[in-house]
Amino acid sequence: MIEHTIEIIIIDDSNREECVAGCGEDWSSPETLTSARQRIKDRFDDKIQLQYLDLSKAASDSDVLEWNEVINSKNLPLPLLAINGQPRISGLFDIRQLLDTIEVEIETGEEL
């Protein structure tokens, strides 16, 4: 069976206002990303690649421009979780939801 790599991108804007009640994860935090990457590796081995894209820091990047267009055209709240280029969760989410979404992607994406 061929193992496919799944590309996960968390798209956020570190300049947006944070929830004062501490809602969701701070995806701009290196500690949060390190923890998420480790939990992904523990659960799925090396099939998953996690990237973080901060819309406020790379305005000239073509990926940023493309994602800004998608976010604005569909009026999607941030943060946005994209799997293999497709939006999956829009709005606040935590590491557990991230892992569950990856699990669903793996289960529905497997070829028999």
C-alpha positions as semicolon CSV with decimal commas, in nm:
position;residue;x (nm);y (nm);z (nm)
1;M;0,000;0,000;0,000
2;I;0,136;0,342;-0,097
3;E;0,156;0,595;0,183
4;H;0,045;0,942;0,077
5;T;0,175;1,259;0,238
6;I;-0,096;1,492;0,356
7;E;-0,023;1,864;0,356
8;I;-0,177;2,059;0,642
9;I;-0,169;2,439;0,644
10;I;-0,291;2,653;0,929
11;I;-0,363;2,997;0,789
12;D;-0,395;3,281;1,034
13;D;-0,322;3,649;1,082
14;S;-0,115;3,720;1,391
15;N;-0,240;4,083;1,383
16;R;-0,606;3,989;1,434
17;E;-0,764;4,046;1,772
18;E;-0,738;3,754;2,009
19;C;-1,035;3,619;2,199
20;V;-1,011;3,769;2,549
21;A;-1,141;3,446;2,702
22;G;-0,847;3,247;2,562
23;C;-1,050;3,070;2,293
24;G;-0,877;2,816;2,072
25;E;-0,505;2,777;2,014
26;D;-0,254;3,053;1,948
27;W;-0,129;2,909;1,620
28;S;0,130;3,187;1,584
29;S;0,307;3,050;1,891
30;P;0,612;2,834;1,811
31;E;0,532;2,622;2,118
32;T;0,180;2,548;1,993
33;L;0,309;2,452;1,647
34;T;0,582;2,233;1,795
35;S;0,327;2,057;2,015
36;A;0,089;2,008;1,721
37;R;0,368;1,870;1,500
38;Q;0,475;1,628;1,773
39;R;0,119;1,503;1,833
40;I;0,070;1,462;1,458
41;K;0,395;1,264;1,432
42;D;0,304;1,048;1,734
43;R;-0,034;0,961;1,586
44;F;0,035;0,948;1,211
45;D;0,413;0,895;1,179
46;D;0,570;1,104;0,903
47;K;0,278;1,107;0,655
48;I;0,169;1,456;0,758
49;Q;0,340;1,788;0,691
50;L;0,218;2,083;0,899
51;Q;0,284;2,439;0,785
52;Y;0,181;2,771;0,934
53;L;0,102;3,065;0,708
54;D;0,076;3,407;0,871
55;L;-0,116;3,637;0,637
56;S;0,022;3,947;0,808
57;K;0,389;3,866;0,743
58;A;0,421;3,750;0,382
59;A;0,203;3,985;0,180
60;S;0,395;3,934;-0,145
61;D;0,399;3,554;-0,125
62;S;0,182;3,391;-0,396
63;D;0,036;3,143;-0,142
64;V;-0,072;3,433;0,077
65;L;-0,235;3,609;-0,217
66;E;-0,422;3,293;-0,320
67;W;-0,542;3,216;0,032
68;N;-0,646;3,578;0,089
69;E;-0,861;3,553;-0,224
70;V;-1,025;3,229;-0,105
71;I;-1,081;3,366;0,248
72;N;-1,228;3,694;0,124
73;S;-1,447;3,540;-0,149
74;K;-1,597;3,284;0,091
75;N;-1,594;3,518;0,393
76;L;-1,409;3,258;0,604
77;P;-1,311;3,343;0,962
78;L;-0,954;3,278;1,075
79;P;-0,776;3,066;1,167
80;L;-0,831;2,838;0,870
81;L;-0,727;2,473;0,853
82;A;-0,659;2,353;0,500
83;I;-0,582;1,993;0,408
84;N;-0,428;1,927;0,069
85;G;-0,531;2,273;-0,044
86;Q;-0,897;2,245;0,066
87;P;-1,046;2,445;0,356
88;R;-1,162;2,206;0,631
89;I;-1,214;2,414;0,948
90;S;-1,270;2,787;0,949
91;G;-1,271;2,964;1,282
92;L;-1,127;2,869;1,619
93;F;-1,009;2,509;1,656
94;D;-0,775;2,320;1,884
95;I;-0,519;2,044;1,840
96;R;-0,777;1,771;1,909
97;Q;-0,998;1,900;1,627
98;L;-0,692;1,921;1,402
99;L;-0,606;1,557;1,472
100;D;-0,968;1,443;1,423
101;T;-0,986;1,623;1,088
102;I;-0,663;1,459;0,972
103;E;-0,804;1,120;1,076
104;V;-1,118;1,178;0,868
105;E;-0,907;1,287;0,572
106;I;-0,700;0,970;0,594
107;E;-1,008;0,746;0,627
108;T;-1,196;0,907;0,338
109;G;-0,891;0,950;0,119
110;E;-0,771;0,589;0,122
111;E;-0,808;0,393;-0,197
112;L;-0,924;0,033;-0,169
